[in-house]
Amino acid sequence: MILVKIYVTLKDSVVDVQGEAIKDATHTMGYPGVSEVRMGKYFELKFDDSTESLEKDVDEICDGLLANPNIESYRYEIAEEA
Amino acid sequence: MILVKIYVTLKDSVVDVQGEAIKDATHTMGYPGVSEVRMGKYFELKFDDSTESLEKDVDEICDGLLANPNIESYRYEIAEEA
């Protein structure tokens, strides 16, 4: 089993409205030291060991399904699992 | 500036309906090797360098705002930033 951890984040040029709201909430909660919040998505995908062209597959799944390439970027880590 | 990367995921005992839907979509896209998908949230918080009790603050922000402790767990990494 191959575990792939995928992180999808808004591009820096895109205003993160949810992140701004969370930052304001942390200040209301009494944590004024929070100066910026960015919110993204996190996915864990498990692939069969027999998967060939794993990186190509992950790129296509990210571009076509998990991330909106217009406003989001992604990165991932591949970890083998027992 | 201190960068904290926070990962919020559903507990293993909780059925991940969105993850199941994404798994089905990957199969429809032609990637039958995807055997499991779990979806979570990812946050990047920047704290002022002067922040004391950083880990305590992060725990409280996670428990009170970013994660639902009933069904979600979280982990985080602390990275110094220039």
Backbone of each chain as nested JSON, in Angstrom:
{
  "chains": [
    {"id": "A", "residues": [
      {"number": 1, "name": "MET", "atoms": {"N": [0.85, -1.196, 0.0], "CA": [0.0, 0.0, 0.0], "C": [0.887, 1.249, 0.0]}},
      {"number": 2, "name": "ILE", "atoms": {"N": [0.58, 2.175, -0.87], "CA": [1.351, 3.412, -0.945], "C": [0.458, 4.555, -0.47]}},
      {"number": 3, "name": "LEU", "atoms": {"N": [0.945, 5.299, 0.508], "CA": [0.174, 6.427, 1.042], "C": [0.691, 7.726, 0.425]}},
      {"number": 4, "name": "VAL", "atoms": {"N": [-0.214, 8.515, -0.126], "CA": [0.152, 9.814, -0.683], "C": [-0.591, 10.897, 0.096]}},
      {"number": 5, "name": "LYS", "atoms": {"N": [0.167, 11.83, 0.641], "CA": [-0.412, 12.955, 1.384], "C": [-0.389, 14.188, 0.497]}},
      {"number": 6, "name": "ILE", "atoms": {"N": [-1.557, 14.749, 0.252], "CA": [-1.688, 15.856, -0.697], "C": [-2.179, 17.096, 0.041]}},
      {"number": 7, "name": "TYR", "atoms": {"N": [-1.516, 18.207, -0.214], "CA": [-1.88, 19.487, 0.391], "C": [-2.301, 20.439, -0.721]}},
      {"number": 8, "name": "VAL", "atoms": {"N": [-3.531, 20.94, -0.633], "CA": [-4.028, 21.884, -1.635], "C": [-4.213, 23.232, -0.951]}},
      {"number": 9, "name": "THR", "atoms": {"N": [-3.572, 24.254, -1.489], "CA": [-3.662, 25.584, -0.878], "C": [-4.008, 26.621, -1.95]}},
      {"number": 10, "name": "LEU", "atoms": {"N": [-4.643, 27.684, -1.506], "CA": [-4.907, 28.796, -2.413], "C": [-3.578, 29.417, -2.834]}},
      {"number": 11, "name": "LYS", "atoms": {"N": [-3.504, 29.847, -4.096], "CA": [-2.319, 30.577, -4.531], "C": [-2.184, 31.866, -3.715]}},
      {"number": 12, "name": "ASP", "atoms": {"N": [-0.938, 32.314, -3.54], "CA": [-0.7, 33.491, -2.703], "C": [-1.45, 34.716, -3.204]}},
      {"number": 13, "name": "SER", "atoms": {"N": [-1.691, 34.768, -4.508], "CA": [-2.336, 35.946, -5.088], "C": [-3.843, 35.964, -4.839]}},
      {"number": 14, "name": "VAL", "atoms": {"N": [-4.389, 34.875, -4.304], "CA": [-5.831, 34.775, -4.098], "C": [-6.167, 35.114, -2.643]}},
      {"number": 15, "name": "VAL", "atoms": {"N": [-7.117, 36.022, -2.464], "CA": [-7.526, 36.402, -1.114], "C": [-8.207, 35.208, -0.445]}},
      {"number": 16, "name": "ASP", "atoms": {"N": [-7.765, 34.892, 0.777], "CA": [-8.3, 33.748, 1.517], "C": [-9.332, 34.274, 2.526]}},
      {"number": 17, "name": "VAL", "atoms": {"N": [-10.584, 34.327, 2.096], "CA": [-11.635, 34.919, 2.924], "C": [-11.871, 34.087, 4.184]}},
      {"number": 18, "name": "GLN", "atoms": {"N": [-11.878, 32.772, 4.035], "CA": [-12.057, 31.916, 5.209], "C": [-10.905, 32.109, 6.197]}},
      {"number": 19, "name": "GLY", "atoms": {"N": [-9.697, 32.187, 5.657], "CA": [-8.539, 32.399, 6.525], "C": [-8.635, 33.71, 7.285]}},
      {"number": 20, "name": "GLU", "atoms": {"N": [-9.095, 34.749, 6.599], "CA": [-9.264, 36.048, 7.262], "C": [-10.277, 35.945, 8.397]}},
      {"number": 21, "name": "ALA", "atoms": {"N": [-11.374, 35.231, 8.148], "CA": [-12.402, 35.074, 9.174], "C": [-11.86, 34.302, 10.372]}},
      {"number": 22, "name": "ILE", "atoms": {"N": [-11.049, 33.279, 10.097], "CA": [-10.458, 32.502, 11.191], "C": [-9.485, 33.358, 11.987]}},
      {"number": 23, "name": "LYS", "atoms": {"N": [-8.709, 34.185, 11.285], "CA": [-7.777, 35.074, 11.991], "C": [-8.546, 35.996, 12.939]}},
      {"number": 24, "name": "ASP", "atoms": {"N": [-9.617, 36.594, 12.436], "CA": [-10.426, 37.474, 13.285], "C": [-10.954, 36.71, 14.5]}},
      {"number": 25, "name": "ALA", "atoms": {"N": [-11.358, 35.453, 14.271], "CA": [-11.896, 34.665, 15.384], "C": [-10.824, 34.376, 16.429]}},
      {"number": 26, "name": "THR", "atoms": {"N": [-9.582, 34.122, 15.988], "CA": [-8.521, 33.877, 16.969], "C": [-8.279, 35.126, 17.817]}},
      {"number": 27, "name": "HIS", "atoms": {"N": [-8.387, 36.305, 17.202], "CA": [-8.206, 37.543, 17.975], "C": [-9.326, 37.689, 19.0]}},
      {"number": 28, "name": "THR", "atoms": {"N": [-10.558, 37.38, 18.576], "CA": [-11.694, 37.44, 19.506], "C": [-11.504, 36.462, 20.655]}},
      {"number": 29, "name": "MET", "atoms": {"N": [-10.88, 35.311, 20.348], "CA": [-10.642, 34.301, 21.388], "C": [-9.523, 34.707, 22.342]}},
      {"number": 30, "name": "GLY", "atoms": {"N": [-8.796, 35.773, 21.997], "CA": [-7.739, 36.225, 22.899], "C": [-6.337, 35.843, 22.476]}},
      {"number": 31, "name": "TYR", "atoms": {"N": [-6.127, 35.638, 21.19], "CA": [-4.798, 35.319, 20.686], "C": [-4.379, 36.354, 19.641]}},
      {"number": 32, "name": "PRO", "atoms": {"N": [-3.989, 37.533, 20.095], "CA": [-3.681, 38.62, 19.153], "C": [-2.396, 38.37, 18.368]}},
      {"number": 33, "name": "GLY", "atoms": {"N": [-1.616, 37.348, 18.789], "CA": [-0.35, 37.081, 18.114], "C": [-0.497, 36.412, 16.768]}},
      {"number": 34, "name": "VAL", "atoms": {"N": [-1.712, 36.025, 16.4], "CA": [-1.929, 35.384, 15.096], "C": [-1.98, 36.474, 14.027]}},
      {"number": 35, "name": "SER", "atoms": {"N": [-0.997, 36.477, 13.14], "CA": [-0.913, 37.564, 12.162], "C": [-1.422, 37.165, 10.781]}},
      {"number": 36, "name": "GLU", "atoms": {"N": [-1.523, 35.878, 10.52], "CA": [-2.04, 35.463, 9.216], "C": [-2.556, 34.032, 9.322]}},
      {"number": 37, "name": "VAL", "atoms": {"N": [-3.651, 33.754, 8.623], "CA": [-4.178, 32.392, 8.545], "C": [-4.488, 32.09, 7.079]}},
      {"number": 38, "name": "ARG", "atoms": {"N": [-4.008, 30.954, 6.611], "CA": [-4.376, 30.458, 5.281], "C": [-5.002, 29.088, 5.466]}},
      {"number": 39, "name": "MET", "atoms": {"N": [-6.095, 28.867, 4.756], "CA": [-6.806, 27.602, 4.899], "C": [-6.689, 26.799, 3.607]}},
      {"number": 40, "name": "GLY", "atoms": {"N": [-6.477, 25.513, 3.747], "CA": [-6.384, 24.658, 2.577], "C": [-7.044, 23.32, 2.833]}},
      {"number": 41, "name": "LYS", "atoms": {"N": [-6.808, 22.402, 1.925], "CA": [-7.377, 21.062, 2.046], "C": [-6.251, 20.044, 2.132]}},
      {"number": 42, "name": "TYR", "atoms": {"N": [-6.566, 18.948, 2.788], "CA": [-5.578, 17.903, 3.001], "C": [-6.216, 16.565, 2.64]}},
      {"number": 43, "name": "PHE", "atoms": {"N": [-5.524, 15.782, 1.839], "CA": [-6.051, 14.482, 1.41], "C": [-5.019, 13.398, 1.676]}},
      {"number": 44, "name": "GLU", "atoms": {"N": [-5.499, 12.244, 2.087], "CA": [-4.66, 11.049, 2.138], "C": [-5.242, 10.036, 1.169]}},
      {"number": 45, "name": "LEU", "atoms": {"N": [-4.46, 9.654, 0.176], "CA": [-4.89, 8.653, -0.803], "C": [-4.027, 7.41, -0.654]}},
      {"number": 46, "name": "LYS", "atoms": {"N": [-4.672, 6.269, -0.618], "CA": [-3.927, 5.013, -0.623], "C": [-4.041, 4.378, -1.99]}},
      {"number": 47, "name": "PHE", "atoms": {"N": [-2.879, 3.962, -2.513], "CA": [-2.808, 3.306, -3.814], "C": [-2.347, 1.867, -3.633]}},
      {"number": 48, "name": "ASP", "atoms": {"N": [-2.849, 0.983, -4.483], "CA": [-2.335, -0.387, -4.508], "C": [-0.856, -0.361, -4.872]}},
      {"number": 49, "name": "ASP", "atoms": {"N": [-0.126, -1.323, -4.328], "CA": [1.308, -1.402, -4.606], "C": [1.602, -1.558, -6.09]}},
      {"number": 50, "name": "SER", "atoms": {"N": [0.624, -2.125, -6.804], "CA": [0.851, -2.408, -8.215], "C": [0.727, -1.164, -9.096]}},
      {"number": 51, "name": "THR", "atoms": {"N": [0.394, -0.037, -8.498], "CA": [0.182, 1.173, -9.304], "C": [1.465, 1.59, -10.009]}},
      {"number": 52, "name": "GLU", "atoms": {"N": [1.401, 1.665, -11.323], "CA": [2.531, 2.191, -12.099], "C": [2.303, 3.679, -12.316]}},
      {"number": 53, "name": "SER", "atoms": {"N": [3.318, 4.378, -12.704], "CA": [3.218, 5.813, -13.005], "C": [2.462, 6.543, -11.897]}},
      {"number": 54, "name": "LEU", "atoms": {"N": [2.888, 6.294, -10.653], "CA": [2.179, 6.867, -9.512], "C": [2.153, 8.396, -9.556]}},
      {"number": 55, "name": "GLU", "atoms": {"N": [3.301, 8.998, -9.81], "CA": [3.349, 10.463, -9.763], "C": [2.495, 11.091, -10.854]}},
      {"number": 56, "name": "LYS", "atoms": {"N": [2.502, 10.461, -12.029], "CA": [1.652, 10.961, -13.12], "C": [0.182, 10.865, -12.707]}},
      {"number": 57, "name": "ASP", "atoms": {"N": [-0.204, 9.729, -12.121], "CA": [-1.586, 9.557, -11.678], "C": [-1.968, 10.617, -10.639]}},
      {"number": 58, "name": "VAL", "atoms": {"N": [-1.081, 10.836, -9.668], "CA": [-1.391, 11.805, -8.613], "C": [-1.538, 13.198, -9.212]}},
      {"number": 59, "name": "ASP", "atoms": {"N": [-0.643, 13.563, -10.121], "CA": [-0.744, 14.873, -10.759], "C": [-2.083, 15.029, -11.478]}},
      {"number": 60, "name": "GLU", "atoms": {"N": [-2.495, 13.979, -12.188], "CA": [-3.751, 14.071, -12.94], "C": [-4.962, 14.124, -12.003]}},
      {"number": 61, "name": "ILE", "atoms": {"N": [-4.911, 13.376, -10.909], "CA": [-6.013, 13.407, -9.94], "C": [-6.081, 14.788, -9.273]}},
      {"number": 62, "name": "CYS", "atoms": {"N": [-4.922, 15.356, -8.963], "CA": [-4.913, 16.695, -8.355], "C": [-5.448, 17.74, -9.321]}},
      {"number": 63, "name": "ASP", "atoms": {"N": [-4.93, 17.732, -10.547], "CA": [-5.335, 18.753, -11.52], "C": [-6.798, 18.62, -11.911]}},
      {"number": 64, "name": "GLY", "atoms": {"N": [-7.281, 17.371, -11.97], "CA": [-8.627, 17.157, -12.496], "C": [-9.706, 17.065, -11.452]}},
      {"number": 65, "name": "LEU", "atoms": {"N": [-9.336, 16.885, -10.186], "CA": [-10.356, 16.583, -9.183], "C": [-10.154, 17.341, -7.875]}},
      {"number": 66, "name": "LEU", "atoms": {"N": [-8.953, 17.292, -7.331], "CA": [-8.764, 17.787, -5.964], "C": [-8.472, 19.271, -5.881]}},
      {"number": 67, "name": "ALA", "atoms": {"N": [-7.819, 19.823, -6.899], "CA": [-7.441, 21.234, -6.865], "C": [-8.033, 21.961, -8.069]}},
      {"number": 68, "name": "ASN", "atoms": {"N": [-8.329, 23.217, -7.885], "CA": [-8.727, 24.078, -9.002], "C": [-7.476, 24.819, -9.465]}},
      {"number": 69, "name": "PRO", "atoms": {"N": [-6.901, 24.401, -10.595], "CA": [-5.599, 24.958, -10.992], "C": [-5.618, 26.467, -11.22]}},
      {"number": 70, "name": "ASN", "atoms": {"N": [-6.806, 27.041, -11.388], "CA": [-6.884, 28.487, -11.586], "C": [-6.505, 29.26, -10.326]}},
      {"number": 71, "name": "ILE", "atoms": {"N": [-6.894, 28.73, -9.182], "CA": [-6.695, 29.486, -7.946], "C": [-5.936, 28.71, -6.866]}},
      {"number": 72, "name": "GLU", "atoms": {"N": [-5.702, 27.413, -7.108], "CA": [-5.066, 26.608, -6.069], "C": [-3.799, 25.94, -6.598]}},
      {"number": 73, "name": "SER", "atoms": {"N": [-2.88, 25.703, -5.702], "CA": [-1.721, 24.884, -6.039], "C": [-1.687, 23.7, -5.073]}},
      {"number": 74, "name": "TYR", "atoms": {"N": [-0.902, 22.705, -5.41], "CA": [-0.845, 21.531, -4.548], "C": [0.586, 21.019, -4.466]}},
      {"number": 75, "name": "ARG", "atoms": {"N": [0.839, 20.276, -3.419], "CA": [2.098, 19.557, -3.287], "C": [1.761, 18.234, -2.607]}},
      {"number": 76, "name": "TYR", "atoms": {"N": [2.637, 17.27, -2.742], "CA": [2.34, 15.984, -2.12], "C": [3.61, 15.257, -1.709]}},
      {"number": 77, "name": "GLU", "atoms": {"N": [3.415, 14.308, -0.802], "CA": [4.493, 13.448, -0.306], "C": [4.059, 12.005, -0.505]}},
      {"number": 78, "name": "ILE", "atoms": {"N": [4.989, 11.17, -0.922], "CA": [4.693, 9.755, -1.117], "C": [5.377, 8.959, -0.016]}},
      {"number": 79, "name": "ALA", "atoms": {"N": [4.588, 8.137, 0.694], "CA": [5.135, 7.307, 1.769], "C": [4.7, 5.871, 1.554]}},
      {"number": 80, "name": "GLU", "atoms": {"N": [5.64, 4.952, 1.634], "CA": [5.278, 3.537, 1.572], "C": [4.622, 3.168, 2.889]}},
      {"number": 81, "name": "GLU", "atoms": {"N": [3.716, 2.218, 2.847], "CA": [3.07, 1.733, 4.067], "C": [3.131, 0.221, 4.12]}},
      {"number": 82, "name": "ALA", "atoms": {"N": [3.166, -0.312, 5.322], "CA": [3.216, -1.771, 5.454], "C": [1.942, -2.375, 4.884]}}
    ]},
    {"id": "B", "residues": [
      {"number": 1, "name": "MET", "atoms": {"N": [8.768, 35.657, 12.911], "CA": [7.491, 35.041, 12.556], "C": [7.58, 33.522, 12.726]}},
      {"number": 2, "name": "ILE", "atoms": {"N": [6.594, 32.953, 13.363], "CA": [6.561, 31.506, 13.576], "C": [5.416, 30.931, 12.742]}},
      {"number": 3, "name": "LEU", "atoms": {"N": [5.751, 29.968, 11.91], "CA": [4.737, 29.331, 11.062], "C": [4.308, 28.009, 11.685]}},
      {"number": 4, "name": "VAL", "atoms": {"N": [3.015, 27.836, 11.848], "CA": [2.485, 26.585, 12.375], "C": [1.597, 25.951, 11.309]}},
      {"number": 5, "name": "LYS", "atoms": {"N": [1.923, 24.708, 10.953], "CA": [1.118, 23.973, 9.967], "C": [0.242, 22.976, 10.709]}},
      {"number": 6, "name": "ILE", "atoms": {"N": [-1.054, 23.098, 10.515], "CA": [-2.017, 22.288, 11.271], "C": [-2.798, 21.4, 10.305]}},
      {"number": 7, "name": "TYR", "atoms": {"N": [-2.898, 20.124, 10.664], "CA": [-3.641, 19.154, 9.854], "C": [-4.809, 18.64, 10.683]}},
      {"number": 8, "name": "VAL", "atoms": {"N": [-6.012, 18.806, 10.193], "CA": [-7.205, 18.334, 10.891], "C": [-7.803, 17.202, 10.063]}},
      {"number": 9, "name": "THR", "atoms": {"N": [-7.978, 16.051, 10.693], "CA": [-8.521, 14.892, 9.974], "C": [-9.655, 14.268, 10.769]}},
      {"number": 10, "name": "LEU", "atoms": {"N": [-10.551, 13.618, 10.082], "CA": [-11.607, 12.862, 10.752], "C": [-10.986, 11.701, 11.519]}},
      {"number": 11, "name": "LYS", "atoms": {"N": [-11.537, 11.396, 12.68], "CA": [-11.085, 10.214, 13.392], "C": [-11.362, 8.974, 12.55]}},
      {"number": 12, "name": "ASP", "atoms": {"N": [-10.529, 7.952, 12.734], "CA": [-10.652, 6.745, 11.918], "C": [-12.027, 6.101, 12.041]}},
      {"number": 13, "name": "SER", "atoms": {"N": [-12.658, 6.276, 13.195], "CA": [-13.951, 5.638, 13.428], "C": [-15.096, 6.357, 12.71]}},
      {"number": 14, "name": "VAL", "atoms": {"N": [-14.824, 7.52, 12.14], "CA": [-15.874, 8.308, 11.492], "C": [-15.852, 8.052, 9.99]}},
      {"number": 15, "name": "VAL", "atoms": {"N": [-16.993, 7.732, 9.437], "CA": [-17.089, 7.488, 7.997], "C": [-16.842, 8.791, 7.242]}},
      {"number": 16, "name": "ASP", "atoms": {"N": [-15.933, 8.744, 6.271], "CA": [-15.574, 9.93, 5.498], "C": [-16.341, 9.906, 4.176]}},
      {"number": 17, "name": "VAL", "atoms": {"N": [-17.515, 10.532, 4.168], "CA": [-18.392, 10.466, 3.002], "C": [-17.774, 11.189, 1.806]}},
      {"number": 18, "name": "GLN", "atoms": {"N": [-17.151, 12.335, 2.076], "CA": [-16.501, 13.065, 0.978], "C": [-15.354, 12.244, 0.399]}},
      {"number": 19, "name": "GLY", "atoms": {"N": [-14.595, 11.607, 1.285], "CA": [-13.493, 10.773, 0.81], "C": [-13.982, 9.623, -0.056]}},
      {"number": 20, "name": "GLU", "atoms": {"N": [-15.097, 9.005, 0.363], "CA": [-15.674, 7.912, -0.433], "C": [-16.077, 8.414, -1.822]}},
      {"number": 21, "name": "ALA", "atoms": {"N": [-16.68, 9.606, -1.864], "CA": [-17.102, 10.171, -3.148], "C": [-15.893, 10.461, -4.041]}},
      {"number": 22, "name": "ILE", "atoms": {"N": [-14.825, 10.956, -3.425], "CA": [-13.615, 11.247, -4.203], "C": [-12.999, 9.949, -4.714]}},
      {"number": 23, "name": "LYS", "atoms": {"N": [-13.009, 8.911, -3.878], "CA": [-12.477, 7.622, -4.329], "C": [-13.259, 7.126, -5.551]}},
      {"number": 24, "name": "ASP", "atoms": {"N": [-14.584, 7.191, -5.469], "CA": [-15.398, 6.756, -6.611], "C": [-15.054, 7.575, -7.86]}},
      {"number": 25, "name": "ALA", "atoms": {"N": [-14.841, 8.869, -7.664], "CA": [-14.527, 9.732, -8.812], "C": [-13.183, 9.355, -9.436]}},
      {"number": 26, "name": "THR", "atoms": {"N": [-12.201, 8.995, -8.602], "CA": [-10.906, 8.595, -9.167], "C": [-11.052, 7.324, -10.001]}},
      {"number": 27, "name": "HIS", "atoms": {"N": [-11.932, 6.413, -9.56], "CA": [-12.15, 5.194, -10.343], "C": [-12.798, 5.533, -11.68]}},
      {"number": 28, "name": "THR", "atoms": {"N": [-13.79, 6.445, -11.634], "CA": [-14.445, 6.872, -12.878], "C": [-13.435, 7.523, -13.821]}},
      {"number": 29, "name": "MET", "atoms": {"N": [-12.453, 8.232, -13.24], "CA": [-11.423, 8.896, -14.052], "C": [-10.431, 7.896, -14.643]}},
      {"number": 30, "name": "GLY", "atoms": {"N": [-10.478, 6.648, -14.173], "CA": [-9.572, 5.659, -14.74], "C": [-8.385, 5.325, -13.868]}},
      {"number": 31, "name": "TYR", "atoms": {"N": [-8.517, 5.529, -12.533], "CA": [-7.443, 5.177, -11.614], "C": [-7.958, 4.169, -10.591]}},
      {"number": 32, "name": "PRO", "atoms": {"N": [-8.098, 2.897, -10.998], "CA": [-8.673, 1.893, -10.104], "C": [-7.749, 1.539, -8.939]}},
      {"number": 33, "name": "GLY", "atoms": {"N": [-6.497, 1.982, -8.986], "CA": [-5.549, 1.65, -7.939], "C": [-5.76, 2.423, -6.651]}},
      {"number": 34, "name": "VAL", "atoms": {"N": [-6.67, 3.395, -6.655], "CA": [-6.931, 4.17, -5.436], "C": [-7.861, 3.353, -4.546]}},
      {"number": 35, "name": "SER", "atoms": {"N": [-7.363, 2.924, -3.39], "CA": [-8.141, 2.034, -2.537], "C": [-8.785, 2.748, -1.365]}},
      {"number": 36, "name": "GLU", "atoms": {"N": [-8.312, 3.934, -1.034], "CA": [-8.927, 4.676, 0.07], "C": [-8.6, 6.151, -0.062]}},
      {"number": 37, "name": "VAL", "atoms": {"N": [-9.57, 7.001, 0.27], "CA": [-9.346, 8.444, 0.293], "C": [-9.905, 8.986, 1.605]}},
      {"number": 38, "name": "ARG", "atoms": {"N": [-9.097, 9.766, 2.307], "CA": [-9.567, 10.477, 3.495], "C": [-9.333, 11.96, 3.245]}},
      {"number": 39, "name": "MET", "atoms": {"N": [-10.335, 12.774, 3.584], "CA": [-10.237, 14.215, 3.336], "C": [-10.144, 14.953, 4.655]}},
      {"number": 40, "name": "GLY", "atoms": {"N": [-9.289, 15.938, 4.71], "CA": [-9.156, 16.735, 5.919], "C": [-8.953, 18.203, 5.588]}},
      {"number": 41, "name": "LYS", "atoms": {"N": [-8.571, 18.965, 6.599], "CA": [-8.327, 20.392, 6.419], "C": [-6.883, 20.701, 6.783]}},
      {"number": 42, "name": "TYR", "atoms": {"N": [-6.387, 21.73, 6.163], "CA": [-4.996, 22.128, 6.37], "C": [-4.966, 23.627, 6.633]}},
      {"number": 43, "name": "PHE", "atoms": {"N": [-4.262, 24.037, 7.676], "CA": [-4.178, 25.459, 8.02], "C": [-2.726, 25.86, 8.202]}},
      {"number": 44, "name": "GLU", "atoms": {"N": [-2.405, 27.056, 7.749], "CA": [-1.114, 27.664, 8.072], "C": [-1.386, 28.916, 8.893]}},
      {"number": 45, "name": "LEU", "atoms": {"N": [-0.892, 28.928, 10.113], "CA": [-1.053, 30.097, 10.98], "C": [0.307, 30.724, 11.226]}},
      {"number": 46, "name": "LYS", "atoms": {"N": [0.377, 32.043, 11.082], "CA": [1.612, 32.755, 11.434], "C": [1.406, 33.483, 12.756]}},
      {"number": 47, "name": "PHE", "atoms": {"N": [2.372, 33.299, 13.641], "CA": [2.343, 33.935, 14.956], "C": [3.497, 34.928, 15.052]}},
      {"number": 48, "name": "ASP", "atoms": {"N": [3.256, 36.021, 15.793], "CA": [4.347, 36.944, 16.098], "C": [5.412, 36.219, 16.907]}},
      {"number": 49, "name": "ASP", "atoms": {"N": [6.66, 36.636, 16.7], "CA": [7.767, 36.007, 17.426], "C": [7.609, 36.133, 18.932]}},
      {"number": 50, "name": "SER", "atoms": {"N": [6.898, 37.153, 19.354], "CA": [6.768, 37.425, 20.793], "C": [5.775, 36.489, 21.479]}},
      {"number": 51, "name": "THR", "atoms": {"N": [5.115, 35.625, 20.699], "CA": [4.085, 34.768, 21.285], "C": [4.676, 33.817, 22.321]}},
      {"number": 52, "name": "GLU", "atoms": {"N": [4.187, 33.91, 23.534], "CA": [4.582, 32.953, 24.579], "C": [3.571, 31.809, 24.577]}},
      {"number": 53, "name": "SER", "atoms": {"N": [3.925, 30.73, 25.185], "CA": [3.033, 29.571, 25.33], "C": [2.404, 29.208, 23.988]}},
      {"number": 54, "name": "LEU", "atoms": {"N": [3.265, 29.105, 22.96], "CA": [2.771, 28.871, 21.606], "C": [1.979, 27.568, 21.513]}},
      {"number": 55, "name": "GLU", "atoms": {"N": [2.533, 26.483, 22.049], "CA": [1.848, 25.197, 21.894], "C": [0.501, 25.194, 22.609]}},
      {"number": 56, "name": "LYS", "atoms": {"N": [0.448, 25.829, 23.765], "CA": [-0.824, 25.928, 24.488], "C": [-1.84, 26.712, 23.643]}},
      {"number": 57, "name": "ASP", "atoms": {"N": [-1.395, 27.818, 23.064], "CA": [-2.292, 28.62, 22.224], "C": [-2.792, 27.805, 21.031]}},
      {"number": 58, "name": "VAL", "atoms": {"N": [-1.869, 27.085, 20.377], "CA": [-2.267, 26.314, 19.195], "C": [-3.274, 25.235, 19.588]}},
      {"number": 59, "name": "ASP", "atoms": {"N": [-3.025, 24.557, 20.708], "CA": [-3.973, 23.534, 21.164], "C": [-5.357, 24.139, 21.393]}},
      {"number": 60, "name": "GLU", "atoms": {"N": [-5.376, 25.288, 22.026], "CA": [-6.674, 25.902, 22.336], "C": [-7.384, 26.369, 21.063]}},
      {"number": 61, "name": "ILE", "atoms": {"N": [-6.621, 26.908, 20.114], "CA": [-7.223, 27.344, 18.843], "C": [-7.758, 26.128, 18.066]}},
      {"number": 62, "name": "CYS", "atoms": {"N": [-7.017, 25.033, 18.107], "CA": [-7.477, 23.822, 17.411], "C": [-8.744, 23.275, 18.064]}},
      {"number": 63, "name": "ASP", "atoms": {"N": [-8.697, 23.123, 19.384], "CA": [-9.84, 22.524, 20.086], "C": [-11.078, 23.415, 19.99]}},
      {"number": 64, "name": "GLY", "atoms": {"N": [-10.878, 24.727, 20.007], "CA": [-12.024, 25.625, 20.099], "C": [-12.521, 26.152, 18.78]}},
      {"number": 65, "name": "LEU", "atoms": {"N": [-11.714, 26.011, 17.726], "CA": [-12.077, 26.706, 16.489], "C": [-11.872, 25.843, 15.239]}},
      {"number": 66, "name": "LEU", "atoms": {"N": [-10.706, 25.227, 15.112], "CA": [-10.355, 24.593, 13.833], "C": [-10.845, 23.157, 13.719]}},
      {"number": 67, "name": "ALA", "atoms": {"N": [-10.904, 22.447, 14.838], "CA": [-11.301, 21.039, 14.797], "C": [-12.516, 20.82, 15.684]}},
      {"number": 68, "name": "ASN", "atoms": {"N": [-13.311, 19.861, 15.321], "CA": [-14.418, 19.417, 16.173], "C": [-13.927, 18.186, 16.94]}},
      {"number": 69, "name": "PRO", "atoms": {"N": [-13.618, 18.364, 18.225], "CA": [-12.975, 17.269, 18.963], "C": [-13.812, 15.999, 19.022]}},
      {"number": 70, "name": "ASN", "atoms": {"N": [-15.111, 16.103, 18.767], "CA": [-15.959, 14.912, 18.796], "C": [-15.636, 13.96, 17.654]}},
      {"number": 71, "name": "ILE", "atoms": {"N": [-15.327, 14.499, 16.513], "CA": [-15.147, 13.642, 15.338], "C": [-13.808, 13.844, 14.632]}},
      {"number": 72, "name": "GLU", "atoms": {"N": [-13.055, 14.864, 15.037], "CA": [-11.81, 15.153, 14.331], "C": [-10.616, 15.151, 15.286]}},
      {"number": 73, "name": "SER", "atoms": {"N": [-9.467, 14.819, 14.752], "CA": [-8.231, 14.973, 15.51], "C": [-7.32, 15.904, 14.716]}},
      {"number": 74, "name": "TYR", "atoms": {"N": [-6.279, 16.399, 15.368], "CA": [-5.367, 17.315, 14.682], "C": [-3.942, 17.031, 15.11]}},
      {"number": 75, "name": "ARG", "atoms": {"N": [-3.041, 17.455, 14.25], "CA": [-1.632, 17.448, 14.601], "C": [-1.027, 18.69, 13.975]}},
      {"number": 76, "name": "TYR", "atoms": {"N": [0.123, 19.1, 14.462], "CA": [0.718, 20.309, 13.887], "C": [2.229, 20.27, 13.965]}},
      {"number": 77, "name": "GLU", "atoms": {"N": [2.83, 21.095, 13.114], "CA": [4.282, 21.257, 13.075], "C": [4.585, 22.737, 13.26]}},
      {"number": 78, "name": "ILE", "atoms": {"N": [5.631, 23.013, 14.015], "CA": [6.037, 24.402, 14.237], "C": [7.328, 24.663, 13.48]}},
      {"number": 79, "name": "ALA", "atoms": {"N": [7.337, 25.692, 12.65], "CA": [8.529, 26.036, 11.868], "C": [8.838, 27.511, 12.063]}},
      {"number": 80, "name": "GLU", "atoms": {"N": [10.069, 27.806, 12.361], "CA": [10.484, 29.207, 12.432], "C": [10.548, 29.754, 11.017]}},
      {"number": 81, "name": "GLU", "atoms": {"N": [10.288, 31.004, 10.871], "CA": [10.382, 31.643, 9.552], "C": [11.204, 32.91, 9.652]}},
      {"number": 82, "name": "ALA", "atoms": {"N": [11.886, 33.216, 8.585], "CA": [12.701, 34.441, 8.586], "C": [11.801, 35.664, 8.71]}}
    ]}
  ]
}
